[in-house]
Amino acid sequence: MSTQRLPDLMVTFLKSKAMRFILVGVVGAIVELGVFLGLIKVGRGIFFSNIIAFHCAFALCFYLHYRYTHQKPYEGTRSVVGGFVKYASLMYAQLILGSFLLWFLIDKLGWVPEIAKIVQMGIVTPVSYVVQKLVIFRMNKSI
């Protein structure tokens, strides 16, 4: 591989949908983790904190994924609502899986909540990307 190709590959990756997904994911993770840790600090329970933090990140990430990551053109209210319902379905499945993982890591394995939350987010994120790309934000193909 020539030295000229490496910068081209880096530029291509930085402009890719995967990179945009990562950036939105980092923003969502910061919001979710920040809200989660803040609520834990003020004495709220782990699962209450997880649900509130999830919803804060959920709303922000739907908008950012729709407009930035997948760059969906506006195709009418019906299309946006349909995408939102699919996204919500995935996110609630992710919330259930994530809550189970938190319970297991904290109650059964004795992990501290801060580390358990980071591990939980790292496990569910790759699955979320694949489902979003293939199902939720796919472009309509006209024949």
C-alpha positions as CSV (number, residue, x, y, z in Angstrom):
1,M,0.0,0.0,0.0
2,S,1.4,3.3,-1.0
3,T,1.8,6.1,1.6
4,Q,-0.6,8.2,-0.5
5,R,-3.5,5.7,-0.2
6,L,-3.4,5.7,3.7
7,P,-4.6,9.4,4.0
8,D,-7.2,8.7,1.3
9,L,-8.5,5.7,3.3
10,M,-8.6,7.8,6.5
11,V,-10.5,10.6,4.8
12,T,-13.0,8.1,3.3
13,F,-13.6,6.6,6.8
14,L,-14.0,10.0,8.4
15,K,-16.8,10.8,5.9
16,S,-18.4,7.4,6.2
17,K,-21.8,6.5,7.7
18,A,-20.0,4.3,10.2
19,M,-18.0,7.3,11.5
20,R,-21.1,9.4,11.7
21,F,-22.8,6.6,13.7
22,I,-19.8,6.6,16.0
23,L,-19.9,10.3,16.6
24,V,-23.6,10.3,17.3
25,G,-23.1,7.3,19.5
26,V,-20.4,9.1,21.5
27,V,-22.7,12.1,22.0
28,G,-25.5,9.8,23.1
29,A,-23.2,7.8,25.4
30,I,-22.0,11.0,27.0
31,V,-25.6,12.2,27.6
32,E,-26.8,8.8,28.8
33,L,-23.8,8.2,31.1
34,G,-23.8,11.7,32.4
35,V,-27.5,11.6,33.3
36,F,-27.1,8.1,34.8
37,L,-24.2,9.0,37.0
38,G,-25.8,12.3,38.0
39,L,-29.0,10.6,39.1
40,I,-27.0,7.9,41.0
41,K,-25.0,10.7,42.8
42,V,-28.2,12.3,44.0
43,G,-29.5,9.0,45.4
44,R,-31.8,7.7,42.7
45,G,-31.9,3.9,42.1
46,I,-30.0,2.2,39.4
47,F,-32.9,1.2,37.3
48,F,-34.8,4.5,37.6
49,S,-31.5,6.3,36.6
50,N,-31.0,3.9,33.7
51,I,-34.6,4.5,32.3
52,I,-34.3,8.3,32.6
53,A,-30.8,8.4,31.1
54,F,-32.0,6.1,28.3
55,H,-34.9,8.4,27.3
56,C,-32.7,11.5,27.3
57,A,-30.2,9.9,24.9
58,F,-33.0,8.2,22.9
59,A,-34.6,11.5,21.9
60,L,-31.4,13.2,21.0
61,C,-30.0,10.2,19.1
62,F,-33.1,9.6,17.0
63,Y,-32.9,13.2,15.6
64,L,-29.1,13.0,15.1
65,H,-29.2,9.6,13.4
66,Y,-32.1,10.6,11.2
67,R,-30.6,13.9,10.0
68,Y,-26.8,13.4,10.3
69,T,-25.8,9.7,10.4
70,H,-28.2,8.3,7.8
71,Q,-28.9,11.7,6.1
72,K,-32.5,10.8,5.4
73,P,-34.3,13.4,3.2
74,Y,-37.6,14.6,4.6
75,E,-40.2,12.3,3.0
76,G,-43.2,13.4,4.9
77,T,-44.6,13.1,8.4
78,R,-45.7,9.5,7.8
79,S,-42.1,8.4,6.9
80,V,-40.6,10.2,10.0
81,V,-43.2,8.7,12.3
82,G,-42.7,5.2,10.8
83,G,-38.9,5.6,11.3
84,F,-39.5,6.8,14.9
85,V,-41.7,3.8,15.7
86,K,-39.1,1.4,14.3
87,Y,-36.3,3.2,16.2
88,A,-38.4,3.2,19.4
89,S,-39.0,-0.5,19.0
90,L,-35.2,-1.2,18.7
91,M,-34.4,1.2,21.5
92,Y,-36.9,-0.4,23.9
93,A,-35.6,-3.8,23.1
94,Q,-32.1,-2.4,23.8
95,L,-33.4,-0.9,27.1
96,I,-34.7,-4.3,28.2
97,L,-31.5,-6.1,27.3
98,G,-29.4,-3.3,28.9
99,S,-31.5,-3.4,32.1
100,F,-31.0,-7.2,32.3
101,L,-27.3,-6.8,31.7
102,L,-27.1,-4.1,34.5
103,W,-29.0,-6.4,36.9
104,F,-26.7,-9.3,36.1
105,L,-23.4,-7.3,36.3
106,I,-24.3,-5.4,39.5
107,D,-26.5,-7.9,41.5
108,K,-25.0,-11.2,40.4
109,L,-21.4,-10.3,39.7
110,G,-21.0,-7.5,42.1
111,W,-19.7,-4.9,39.7
112,V,-19.9,-1.2,40.6
113,P,-22.7,0.6,38.7
114,E,-20.4,3.0,36.8
115,I,-18.4,0.2,35.2
116,A,-21.4,-2.0,34.6
117,K,-23.2,0.8,32.7
118,I,-20.1,1.4,30.4
119,V,-19.9,-2.4,29.7
120,Q,-23.6,-2.6,29.1
121,M,-23.5,0.3,26.6
122,G,-20.6,-1.4,24.8
123,I,-22.4,-4.6,24.3
124,V,-25.7,-3.3,22.9
125,T,-24.2,-0.6,20.6
126,P,-22.9,-2.7,17.7
127,V,-26.3,-4.5,17.4
128,S,-28.0,-1.2,17.3
129,Y,-25.9,0.0,14.4
130,V,-26.6,-3.0,12.3
131,V,-30.4,-2.9,12.9
132,Q,-30.5,0.9,12.3
133,K,-28.6,0.6,9.0
134,L,-30.5,-2.4,7.6
135,V,-34.0,-1.8,8.9
136,I,-34.8,1.6,10.3
137,F,-33.0,4.2,8.2
138,R,-32.6,2.3,4.9
139,M,-33.4,4.3,1.9
140,N,-36.5,3.4,-0.1
141,K,-35.6,1.8,-3.4
142,S,-38.0,2.5,-6.2
143,I,-38.1,0.0,-9.0
